[in-house]
Amino acid sequence: MTKALFVVPVADVERGPRTVSFTLDEAWLLAALEGTEATPRRAGSATLELSKSGREIMVRGRAEAALSMPCVVTLDPLEIDLNPEIFLMLAPAAAEPGKNAKKRPPAAKDAPAEPRGAPSHKRGAKDEDEEAELLDATAAARDTFEGSQIELDSFIREFLLLELPMFPRRSDLPSSPGPAIGPRLATPESDEQEPVIDPRLQPLAALRSRLRDTKE
């Protein structure tokens, strides 16, 4: 995902709302799905509308992708169809630090010291640093565009990845492997047989047996 393929000029959006359609070819999908077990079955698509909202640009629409993923139980390939709704508010990226940053004026050497016990109305450097860190964190969490073009590749990829099932499973499989503690089974040698116990529940079964013996 080095070079952006799905780009919209900001100038086009400033002239009015614009609707764009992109083809998500298999090569792009393979790169976007790298690190997952999903593979594309064919090319996908994305249709988006971009419009100006103040200084921000609103992006909304849908993407489509037909994928294949292995079942977590049988490893059989499953067909997964993604159709995520896309909604973004993109703000212009902040200027690089230092270009338009305001420098804090140095403290005057001859400024009179405030009397002890007097309430201070000045904000300390620590408060200003904490506020700057909070603003930086807020800005980092926002979706942004930079320069004169809006690159949408990473946003489309993110919405597709969020739609991937974590544990794809064949629909014809039972929802659970069966009861952990099975029913009693009759055999020719004995009318009763100890229930089949999941090894993970053996401590609980032993506790139940001790409690039953105490009551008797």
C-alpha positions as CSV (number, residue, x, y, z in Angstrom):
1,M,0.0,0.0,0.0
2,T,2.8,2.5,-0.9
3,K,1.3,4.5,-3.7
4,A,-2.3,5.9,-3.4
5,L,-4.5,4.9,-6.3
6,F,-7.8,6.3,-5.2
7,V,-7.3,10.1,-5.1
8,V,-9.7,13.0,-5.4
9,P,-8.4,16.6,-5.9
10,V,-9.6,19.0,-3.1
11,A,-10.3,21.6,-5.8
12,D,-13.0,19.4,-7.3
13,V,-14.8,19.0,-4.0
14,E,-14.6,22.8,-3.3
15,R,-16.6,23.3,-6.5
16,G,-19.4,21.2,-5.2
17,P,-20.2,17.6,-4.0
18,R,-18.6,14.9,-6.1
19,T,-19.4,11.2,-6.5
20,V,-16.6,8.9,-7.5
21,S,-16.4,5.2,-8.2
22,F,-13.2,3.1,-7.9
23,T,-12.4,-0.5,-8.9
24,L,-10.6,-2.4,-6.2
25,D,-8.7,-4.8,-8.4
26,E,-7.3,-8.1,-7.1
27,A,-3.8,-6.8,-6.8
28,W,-4.9,-3.9,-4.6
29,L,-7.1,-6.2,-2.5
30,L,-4.2,-8.7,-2.0
31,A,-2.0,-5.8,-0.7
32,A,-4.8,-4.4,1.5
33,L,-5.5,-7.9,3.0
34,E,-1.9,-8.7,3.7
35,G,-1.5,-10.2,7.2
36,T,-5.0,-11.7,7.2
37,E,-6.2,-15.1,5.9
38,A,-8.6,-13.5,3.4
39,T,-8.0,-13.6,-0.3
40,P,-10.0,-11.9,-3.1
41,R,-12.3,-14.0,-5.3
42,R,-12.6,-11.1,-7.8
43,A,-12.2,-7.4,-8.1
44,G,-14.3,-5.2,-5.7
45,S,-15.6,-1.6,-5.9
46,A,-16.1,1.5,-3.9
47,T,-18.6,4.3,-4.6
48,L,-18.1,7.5,-2.5
49,E,-19.6,11.0,-2.3
50,L,-17.4,13.8,-1.1
51,S,-18.7,17.2,0.0
52,K,-17.3,20.2,1.9
53,S,-18.5,20.8,5.5
54,G,-16.8,23.9,6.7
55,R,-13.1,23.2,6.6
56,E,-13.7,19.5,6.7
57,I,-14.5,17.1,3.9
58,M,-17.3,14.6,4.4
59,V,-16.9,11.2,2.7
60,R,-19.7,8.7,2.7
61,G,-20.6,5.7,0.6
62,R,-20.0,1.9,0.4
63,A,-17.3,-0.6,-0.6
64,E,-17.8,-4.1,-1.9
65,A,-15.4,-7.0,-1.9
66,A,-15.8,-10.8,-2.5
67,L,-13.3,-12.7,-0.4
68,S,-12.5,-16.2,0.6
69,M,-11.4,-17.3,4.2
70,P,-10.7,-20.7,5.7
71,C,-13.2,-22.1,8.2
72,V,-11.7,-22.1,11.8
73,V,-12.9,-25.6,12.3
74,T,-12.5,-27.5,9.0
75,L,-10.2,-25.1,7.1
76,D,-12.6,-25.4,4.1
77,P,-12.7,-22.2,2.1
78,L,-15.7,-20.0,2.8
79,E,-17.1,-17.2,0.6
80,I,-17.2,-13.9,2.5
81,D,-18.9,-10.9,0.9
82,L,-18.1,-7.5,2.5
83,N,-20.2,-4.5,2.0
84,P,-19.1,-1.9,4.6
85,E,-20.6,1.5,4.9
86,I,-18.0,4.3,4.8
87,F,-18.3,7.5,6.6
88,L,-15.5,10.0,7.3
89,M,-14.9,13.6,8.3
90,L,-11.5,14.6,7.0
91,A,-9.8,17.7,8.4
92,P,-6.8,19.4,6.9
93,A,-3.6,18.1,8.4
94,A,-1.9,20.4,10.9
95,A,1.2,22.3,9.8
96,E,4.6,20.8,10.6
97,P,5.8,21.6,14.2
98,G,7.9,24.7,14.2
99,K,6.6,26.4,11.1
100,N,3.8,28.4,12.6
101,A,4.3,27.5,16.2
102,K,4.2,30.4,18.7
103,K,7.1,30.6,20.9
104,R,6.6,31.2,24.6
105,P,8.1,34.6,25.5
106,P,10.9,34.4,28.0
107,A,10.2,35.5,31.5
108,A,11.4,39.0,32.4
109,K,14.4,39.0,34.6
110,D,13.4,42.1,36.5
111,A,9.7,41.1,37.0
112,P,8.7,41.6,40.6
113,A,8.2,38.4,42.6
114,E,4.6,37.7,43.8
115,P,4.1,37.8,47.5
116,R,3.9,34.5,49.3
117,G,0.4,33.2,49.9
118,A,-1.0,35.3,47.1
119,P,-3.2,33.4,44.6
120,S,-1.5,32.8,41.3
121,H,-3.5,33.6,38.2
122,K,-0.8,32.6,35.8
123,R,-0.7,29.2,34.2
124,G,2.4,27.2,34.8
125,A,4.6,25.7,32.1
126,K,3.4,22.2,33.2
127,D,-0.2,23.1,32.6
128,E,0.6,24.4,29.1
129,D,2.6,21.3,28.3
130,E,-0.2,19.0,29.4
131,E,-2.7,21.0,27.3
132,A,-0.4,20.8,24.3
133,E,-0.1,17.1,24.7
134,L,-3.9,16.7,24.9
135,L,-4.3,18.8,21.8
136,D,-1.7,16.7,20.0
137,A,-3.4,13.5,21.0
138,T,-6.8,14.8,19.8
139,A,-5.3,15.9,16.5
140,A,-3.6,12.5,16.0
141,A,-6.9,10.7,16.5
142,R,-8.6,12.7,13.8
143,D,-8.8,11.6,10.2
144,T,-7.0,14.1,8.0
145,F,-6.0,14.8,4.4
146,E,-2.9,16.6,3.4
147,G,-2.1,19.0,0.6
148,S,-4.3,19.4,-2.5
149,Q,-5.3,15.8,-2.8
150,I,-7.5,13.4,-0.8
151,E,-6.0,9.9,-0.7
152,L,-8.7,7.4,0.2
153,D,-6.8,4.1,-0.1
154,S,-6.0,3.7,3.6
155,F,-9.5,4.6,4.7
156,I,-11.1,2.0,2.3
157,R,-8.7,-0.6,3.5
158,E,-9.5,0.1,7.1
159,F,-13.3,-0.3,6.6
160,L,-12.8,-3.5,4.8
161,L,-10.6,-5.0,7.5
162,L,-13.1,-4.0,10.2
163,E,-15.7,-6.0,8.4
164,L,-13.7,-9.3,8.3
165,P,-15.1,-12.0,10.6
166,M,-12.7,-12.9,13.4
167,F,-13.8,-16.6,13.4
168,P,-15.3,-17.6,10.1
169,R,-17.2,-20.8,10.5
170,R,-19.3,-23.0,8.2
171,S,-23.0,-22.4,8.7
172,D,-23.8,-26.1,8.6
173,L,-21.6,-26.9,11.6
174,P,-23.2,-27.2,15.1
175,S,-22.9,-24.1,17.1
176,S,-21.2,-26.0,19.9
177,P,-19.3,-29.3,20.0
178,G,-21.9,-30.7,22.4
179,P,-22.3,-30.8,26.2
180,A,-19.2,-30.8,28.3
181,I,-20.7,-33.4,30.6
182,G,-22.5,-36.0,28.5
183,P,-25.4,-38.2,29.3
184,R,-25.0,-41.6,31.0
185,L,-24.6,-44.3,28.4
186,A,-25.9,-47.9,28.9
187,T,-23.6,-50.7,27.8
188,P,-24.0,-54.5,27.8
189,E,-21.4,-54.8,30.6
190,S,-23.1,-52.2,32.8
191,D,-26.4,-50.5,33.0
192,E,-24.6,-47.3,34.1
193,Q,-21.4,-45.6,32.9
194,E,-19.7,-42.5,34.2
195,P,-20.6,-39.5,32.1
196,V,-18.0,-38.3,29.6
197,I,-16.4,-35.2,31.0
198,D,-14.6,-32.5,29.2
199,P,-11.0,-32.4,30.7
200,R,-11.4,-28.7,31.3
201,L,-14.3,-29.3,33.6
202,Q,-13.0,-32.2,35.6
203,P,-12.2,-30.0,38.7
204,L,-15.8,-28.8,38.7
205,A,-17.1,-32.3,38.3
206,A,-15.0,-33.5,41.2
207,L,-16.3,-30.7,43.4
208,R,-19.9,-31.6,42.4
209,S,-19.2,-35.2,43.4
210,R,-17.8,-34.2,46.8
211,L,-20.7,-32.0,47.5
212,R,-23.1,-34.8,46.6
213,D,-21.3,-37.2,48.9
214,T,-21.4,-34.7,51.8
215,K,-25.2,-34.3,51.4
216,E,-25.7,-38.1,51.4
